Amino acid sequence: MEIALKNTTFTGSLANDRTAIRDAIANVKGYQGLASGPISFCAAATPQCRDGNRTAVLIGYTKGGENFETEVLARVTMEEDFGLE
């Protein structure tokens, strides 16, 4: 969202600004998430576009408390049509 907002030119019109933010999100490609691997979005109203690259991540906590630490235990990238009909 931060990337999209930085790439949005706001006009002061709520309707236009909403459209501009939507379009900026759709143009985010290859974002390297915290643990998931690269994520891209697109404008089509398909599950593949809504759900990025559909990478499931299993994260384990190695240290609890206020200064917690985590590690990525596994990543699984599913085929584009996995579970979709």
C-alpha positions, 0 to 999 in steps of 0.5 A, spaced: 500 500 500 505 504 501 508 503 494 501 505 491 500 511 495 507 514 493 506 513 486 499 516 486 497 523 484 492 526 488 486 530 485 482 532 491 476 528 488 474 522 492 472 518 486 478 520 482 483 519 488 480 512 489 481 510 482 488 512 482 490 508 488 486 502 485 490 503 479 497 504 483 496 498 486 494 494 480 501 496 477 505 493 483 510 488 480 515 483 484 514 486 491 518 482 495 514 481 501 517 480 508 517 472 507 512 470 502 517 472 496 515 476 490 508 479 489 505 482 483 498 485 482 494 486 476 487 490 474 483 484 472 477 481 477 480 474 477 482 470 484 490 470 481 490 478 481 486 479 487 491 474 491 498 476 488 502 470 486 498 465 491 505 464 495 503 460 502 508 461 508 509 458 514 513 462 519 516 460 526 517 464 532 524 463 535 524 468 540 517 471 544 516 477 547 516 484 545 523 483 541 520 477 538 524 474 532 521 469 526 524 465 521 521 462 515 520 455 515 517 453 508 514 457 502 510 454 497 508 457 490 501 454 488 500 454 480 496 459 478 489 455 477 490 452 484 483 451 487 480 455 482 474 453 478 
